[in-house]
């Protein structure tokens, strides 16, 4: 009987392990995780200095702002919207914070000013898209130009240097040996992952993108959800802008050019559907890592920046193509 019991226990254990592995393989993020693991191993073996502590820290810092903003872009895309103004917003908030710090000698007021501006600009995006009924492409494209122009106007077209040493702490300090921007990025992924999966806000965002009419019938205030997405997007862009300015010790009106395409590419690569209704924070995190890792490897290999544009454009096409392929499979299924 003892031998039979042991055999039964082994069979049950094997069945559980098999079920767990099957669930992992069938998870929506399995393929992209495998792709990144293979990519990381290959680059570690064949690209000099890639797998070094200094480069890993540099990689984390290089993707920190993209990662923060990708968390909120995920909600916009999940609700079938998108925001092309995020790069200009990041630059504007960095310049604004630097100017306020210089004028008041207060790092805290600089952060507050950037956050207030972030809420205002985010609300404007949301209101134009939902209440004025301007297409999100046009509304956020216009805001991209307006905010970038604002950054150049208030800075006089020049970098705004800061002399207050406290301003540099946010971007250049560490927490338990980990650079603060990386810690903040990790916290953003944890927070927005929780909001997406465990709150009515996250469920409503997915419902709005999946079928806005059905969401309305279910009692969801569709416009408020979309406005909230843009407002929160503005807040996170403000945080990213202040951190970026803190890292480079100045507010740069020409910073983050092409930033919005990198953010959207990372989200779509991570499985967020351009048709709305589908998003995964783990997938977005891996998408951000893939984008940053490829760019980091190209820099280590001294690949000309002109060719890097081709690579980033190719990744965007690949991500969109993969999204369309997933949509067709879902329709057939």
Secondary structure, 3 states (H helix, E strand, C coil): CHHHHHHHHHHHHHHHHHHHHHHHHHCCCHHHHHHHHHHHHHHHHHCCCCCCHHHHHHHHHHCHHHHHHHHHHHHHHHCCCCCCCHHHHHHHHHHHHHHHHHHHCCHHHHHHHHHHHHHHHHHHHHHHHHCCCCCHHHHHHHHHHHHHHHHHHHHCCCCEECCCHHHHHHHHCEECCEEHHHHHHHHHHHHHHHHHHHCHHHHHHHHHHHCHHHHHHCCCCHHHHHHHHHHHHHHHHHHHHHHHHHHHCEECCCCCCCHHHHHHHHHHHCCCCCCCCCCCHHHHHHHHHHHHHHHHHHHHCCCCHHHHHHHHHHHHHHHHHHHHHHHHHHHHC
